[in-house]
């Protein structure tokens, strides 16, 4: 085929124009996520919901977990910063010591969001926090304890003082019991608070210590299902399961099964799927230049044995 030499420059110019005017492919947004742990089904469900919701918006999620280790989580965040992710989501392993790693992301210009557990460090900028209404949930746990003990007796708390969410649950629990006890003396008195760190094994040990120091305690409020199940194991070992009522928090499958079996009295329910999807929704809006509320709270619902008996997802 012969090409007219007079037309060649025109053809070249047209081809070059087409080549240079084609828009480069849009870079896929990537969200770096570091959760508290993946051993708890609550966080597994939350993480999967985030991945599913992000996929709907053609975004990628890098899902990791600190596994209760602030140093490990700090390394994960540093890796996200190196990768220049579009946004970072954290469930801090320690609400106070997480400050420097958030500041590192802030300095790099990467927006940080938190889910379930808030950061309590000064100088660390978080765009938005999505969580269960833990204060209200703690009050709901107190309502369940009042119900379980008939409005009088003694109770203990298995907490996790390094986690903001657990602190709020305990605060709500104590406030509601104090209010009730003032109106209906002597009511229910909190006689001990021990750290179970949100883990089954540590809560088992803490509950054993509790039962030795306070053998006549009537109730235990545990800040999550693993803690509640650890308390149940300690009560079973000491033969005091019938004496002590356990209130958990989460409503995860194993916790629900224990409620059905009668070893846990009730749980304020969390909804991890909603938390995960709301978190991604906030990121999508923020990256699009829209305003995002600084805090989004999801209400809890109280799950008792009657609910478990009617729950078709349980055996």
C-alpha positions as CSV (number, residue, x, y, z in Angstrom):
1,X,0.0,0.0,0.0
2,X,1.4,3.4,-1.0
3,X,1.0,6.4,1.3
4,X,0.7,9.9,-0.2
5,X,3.7,11.7,1.3
6,X,1.7,14.9,1.4
7,X,-0.9,13.3,3.6
8,X,1.6,11.5,5.9
9,X,2.2,14.4,8.3
10,X,-1.6,14.8,8.7
11,X,-2.1,11.1,9.4
12,X,0.8,11.2,11.9
13,X,-0.7,14.2,13.7
14,X,-4.1,12.6,13.9
15,X,-2.7,9.4,15.3
16,X,-0.6,11.3,17.9
17,X,-3.6,13.3,18.9
18,X,-5.7,10.2,19.5
19,X,-2.8,8.6,21.5
20,X,-2.2,11.6,23.7
21,X,-5.9,12.4,24.3
22,X,-6.8,9.0,25.7
23,X,-7.3,9.3,29.5
24,X,-5.0,7.1,31.6
25,X,-6.8,4.3,33.5
26,X,-8.1,5.5,36.8
27,X,-6.1,4.2,39.8
28,X,-8.2,1.8,42.0
29,X,-8.7,3.1,45.5
30,X,-7.2,0.9,48.2
31,X,-8.2,0.8,51.8
32,X,-5.7,-0.4,54.4
33,X,-7.5,-2.0,57.4
34,X,-6.0,-3.1,60.7
35,X,-8.5,-4.6,63.1
36,X,-8.0,-5.6,66.7
37,X,-8.0,-9.4,66.0
38,X,-9.3,-11.9,63.6
39,X,-9.7,-14.6,66.2
40,X,-13.1,-13.1,67.3
41,X,-15.9,-13.8,64.8
42,X,-17.2,-10.2,65.4
43,X,-14.1,-8.8,63.7
44,X,-14.1,-11.4,60.9
45,X,-17.6,-10.5,60.0
46,X,-16.8,-6.8,60.2
47,X,-13.8,-7.2,57.9
48,X,-15.7,-9.3,55.4
49,X,-18.5,-6.7,55.2
50,X,-15.9,-4.0,54.5
51,X,-14.4,-6.1,51.7
52,X,-17.9,-6.8,50.2
53,X,-19.0,-3.1,50.4
54,X,-15.7,-1.9,49.0
55,X,-16.0,-4.2,46.0
56,X,-19.4,-2.6,45.2
57,X,-17.5,0.7,44.7
58,X,-14.6,-0.9,42.8
59,X,-12.3,-0.4,45.7
60,X,-9.8,-2.9,47.2
61,X,-9.4,-3.7,50.9
62,X,-6.1,-4.9,52.4
63,X,-7.3,-6.7,55.5
64,X,-5.0,-7.2,58.5
65,X,-5.2,-7.4,62.3
66,X,-2.9,-6.4,65.1
67,X,-4.0,-9.4,67.2
68,X,-4.0,-7.3,70.4
69,X,-0.4,-6.2,69.7
70,X,0.0,-2.4,69.3
71,X,3.5,-2.8,67.9
72,X,2.3,-5.2,65.2
73,X,-0.5,-2.8,64.3
74,X,2.0,0.1,64.1
75,X,4.0,-1.9,61.5
76,X,0.8,-2.6,59.5
77,X,0.0,1.1,59.4
78,X,3.6,2.0,58.4
79,X,3.2,-0.6,55.5
80,X,-0.1,1.1,54.4
81,X,1.7,4.5,54.4
82,X,4.5,3.0,52.3
83,X,2.0,1.6,49.9
84,X,0.3,5.0,49.7
85,X,-3.2,3.6,50.3
86,X,-6.2,5.8,49.7
87,X,-7.5,5.5,53.3
88,X,-6.7,3.6,56.5
89,X,-9.2,2.1,58.9
90,X,-8.2,1.0,62.4
91,X,-9.7,-0.8,65.4
92,X,-6.9,0.2,67.7
93,X,-5.2,-2.5,69.8
94,X,-4.6,0.3,72.4
95,X,-6.8,3.4,72.2
96,X,-4.1,5.7,73.7
97,X,-0.8,4.4,72.3
98,X,-2.2,4.3,68.7
99,X,-1.6,8.1,68.5
100,X,1.9,8.1,66.8
101,X,0.9,5.7,64.0
102,X,-2.2,7.8,63.2
103,X,0.0,10.9,63.2
104,X,2.3,9.1,60.7
105,X,-0.6,8.6,58.4
106,X,-1.7,12.2,58.9
107,X,1.7,13.4,57.9
108,X,1.6,11.4,54.8
109,X,-1.8,12.9,53.9
110,X,-3.7,9.6,54.2
111,X,-7.1,9.9,55.9
112,X,-7.6,7.7,58.9
113,X,-11.0,6.3,60.1
114,X,-11.7,4.1,63.1
115,X,-14.3,1.4,63.6
116,X,-15.6,-0.2,66.8
117,X,-12.8,1.1,68.9
118,X,-12.0,4.8,69.0
119,X,-8.6,6.4,69.4
120,X,-8.1,8.4,72.6
121,X,-4.7,9.9,71.7
122,X,-4.4,13.7,71.5
123,X,-3.0,15.1,68.3
124,X,-4.1,12.2,66.2
125,X,-6.6,13.2,63.5
126,X,-9.4,10.8,62.7
127,X,-11.9,11.7,60.0
128,X,-14.8,9.6,61.3
129,X,-15.5,6.9,63.9
130,X,-18.1,4.2,63.3
131,X,-19.1,2.1,66.3
132,X,-21.8,0.4,68.3
133,X,-23.4,2.8,70.8
134,X,-21.3,1.2,73.6
135,X,-22.4,3.5,76.4
136,X,-26.1,2.7,75.7
137,X,-25.2,-1.0,75.3
138,X,-23.5,-1.0,78.7
139,X,-26.7,0.4,80.2
140,X,-28.6,-2.4,78.4
141,X,-26.3,-4.9,80.0
142,X,-27.1,-3.5,83.4
143,X,-30.8,-3.8,82.6
144,X,-30.2,-7.5,81.9
145,X,-28.3,-7.9,85.1
146,X,-31.1,-6.3,87.2
147,X,-33.5,-8.7,85.5
148,X,-31.3,-11.7,86.0
149,X,-30.6,-11.0,89.7
150,X,-34.1,-9.8,90.6
151,X,-32.9,-6.3,91.3
152,X,-30.5,-7.1,94.2
153,X,-27.1,-8.6,94.8
154,X,-23.5,-8.1,93.9
155,X,-21.8,-8.0,90.5
156,X,-18.3,-7.9,89.0
157,X,-16.9,-6.7,85.7
158,X,-14.5,-8.4,83.4
159,X,-13.2,-5.4,81.4
160,X,-10.5,-4.4,78.9
161,X,-9.2,-1.1,80.1
162,X,-6.9,-0.6,77.0
163,X,-10.0,-0.5,74.7
164,X,-12.2,2.6,74.4
165,X,-15.2,0.5,73.5
166,X,-14.9,-1.6,76.6
167,X,-14.5,1.4,78.8
168,X,-17.7,2.9,77.5
169,X,-19.6,-0.4,78.1
170,X,-18.4,-0.6,81.7
171,X,-19.2,3.1,82.2
172,X,-22.8,2.6,80.9
173,X,-23.1,-0.6,83.0
174,X,-22.0,1.1,86.2
175,X,-24.1,4.3,85.6
176,X,-27.3,2.3,85.1
177,X,-26.7,0.1,88.1
178,X,-26.0,3.1,90.3
179,X,-29.1,4.8,89.1
180,X,-31.2,1.8,89.7
181,X,-29.6,1.1,93.1
182,X,-30.3,4.7,94.2
183,X,-34.0,4.3,93.4
184,X,-34.3,0.7,94.7
185,X,-31.8,0.3,97.6
186,X,-29.7,-1.6,98.2
187,X,-29.9,-2.6,94.5
188,X,-26.9,-4.2,92.9
189,X,-23.4,-3.2,93.9
190,X,-20.3,-3.6,91.7
191,X,-17.7,-5.2,94.1
192,X,-14.8,-5.9,91.7
193,X,-13.4,-5.0,88.3
194,X,-10.8,-7.2,86.7
195,X,-9.0,-7.1,83.3
196,X,-9.9,-9.9,81.0
197,X,-8.4,-8.1,78.0
198,X,-11.4,-9.2,75.8
199,X,-9.8,-12.7,75.6
200,X,-11.3,-16.0,76.7
201,X,-8.1,-17.4,78.3
202,X,-7.3,-14.2,80.3
203,X,-10.9,-13.8,81.3
204,X,-11.0,-17.4,82.6
205,X,-8.0,-16.6,84.8
206,X,-9.5,-13.3,85.9
207,X,-12.8,-15.0,86.8
208,X,-11.0,-17.7,88.8
209,X,-9.3,-14.9,90.8
210,X,-12.6,-13.2,91.2
211,X,-14.3,-16.3,92.6
212,X,-11.5,-16.9,95.1
213,X,-11.7,-13.3,96.3
214,X,-15.5,-13.0,96.2
215,X,-17.0,-16.5,96.4
216,X,-20.5,-15.2,96.9
217,X,-20.7,-12.9,93.9
218,X,-24.0,-13.1,92.1
219,X,-23.3,-11.7,88.6
220,X,-20.5,-11.1,86.1
221,X,-20.7,-8.5,83.3
222,X,-18.1,-9.4,80.6
223,X,-17.4,-6.8,77.9
224,X,-17.5,-9.2,75.0
225,X,-18.4,-12.8,74.2
226,X,-14.9,-14.3,74.5
227,X,-14.7,-12.8,78.0
228,X,-18.2,-14.1,78.9
229,X,-17.3,-17.6,77.7
230,X,-14.0,-17.5,79.7
231,X,-16.1,-16.6,82.8
232,X,-18.5,-19.4,82.1
233,X,-15.6,-21.9,81.9
234,X,-14.3,-20.7,85.3
235,X,-17.8,-21.0,86.8
236,X,-18.2,-24.5,85.4
237,X,-14.8,-25.5,86.8
238,X,-15.7,-24.3,90.3
239,X,-19.3,-25.6,90.2
240,X,-20.8,-22.1,90.5
241,X,-22.5,-21.8,87.2
242,X,-26.0,-22.0,88.8
243,X,-25.1,-19.3,91.4
244,X,-23.7,-16.6,89.1
245,X,-25.5,-15.0,86.2
246,X,-23.3,-13.9,83.3
247,X,-24.1,-11.0,80.9
248,X,-21.9,-10.8,77.8
249,X,-21.7,-8.4,74.9
250,X,-21.6,-9.0,71.1
251,X,-24.2,-11.6,70.1
252,X,-21.7,-13.7,68.2
253,X,-22.7,-17.3,67.3
254,X,-20.9,-19.0,70.2
255,X,-22.3,-16.4,72.6
256,X,-25.8,-16.9,71.2
257,X,-25.4,-20.7,71.6
258,X,-24.4,-20.2,75.3
259,X,-27.5,-18.0,75.8
260,X,-29.6,-20.8,74.4
261,X,-27.9,-23.3,76.7
262,X,-28.6,-21.0,79.7
263,X,-24.9,-20.5,80.6
264,X,-25.0,-16.8,79.5
265,X,-28.1,-14.9,80.5
266,X,-28.2,-12.2,77.8
267,X,-26.1,-10.1,75.4
268,X,-26.5,-6.6,74.1
269,X,-26.2,-7.4,70.4
270,X,-23.7,-5.7,68.0
271,X,-24.1,-5.6,64.3
272,X,-20.6,-6.0,62.7
273,X,-21.9,-6.1,59.1
274,X,-23.5,-2.6,59.6
275,X,-20.3,-1.3,61.2
276,X,-18.2,-2.5,58.2
277,X,-20.5,-1.2,55.5
278,X,-21.0,2.2,57.3
279,X,-17.2,2.5,57.5
280,X,-16.7,2.0,53.8
281,X,-19.6,4.3,53.0
282,X,-17.9,7.1,55.0
283,X,-14.7,6.6,53.1
284,X,-16.4,6.6,49.7
285,X,-18.1,9.9,50.6
286,X,-15.0,11.5,52.0
287,X,-12.9,10.6,48.9
288,X,-15.7,12.1,46.8
289,X,-15.3,15.4,48.7
290,X,-18.5,15.1,50.7
291,X,-19.0,15.9,54.4
292,X,-18.7,12.9,56.7
293,X,-20.1,12.9,60.3
294,X,-17.3,12.6,62.9
295,X,-19.2,9.8,64.8
296,X,-21.7,7.2,63.6
297,X,-23.3,5.1,66.3
298,X,-25.2,1.8,65.8
299,X,-27.7,0.9,68.5
300,X,-27.6,-2.4,70.3
301,X,-30.5,-4.9,70.9
302,X,-30.8,-7.2,73.9
303,X,-30.7,-10.9,73.0
304,X,-32.1,-13.2,75.7
305,X,-32.9,-17.0,75.8
306,X,-36.3,-16.5,74.2
307,X,-34.5,-14.9,71.2
308,X,-32.0,-17.8,71.1
309,X,-34.8,-20.4,71.3
310,X,-36.5,-18.8,68.3
311,X,-33.2,-18.3,66.4
312,X,-33.2,-20.6,63.4
313,X,-29.5,-20.1,62.8
314,X,-28.7,-22.0,66.1
315,X,-28.8,-25.7,66.6
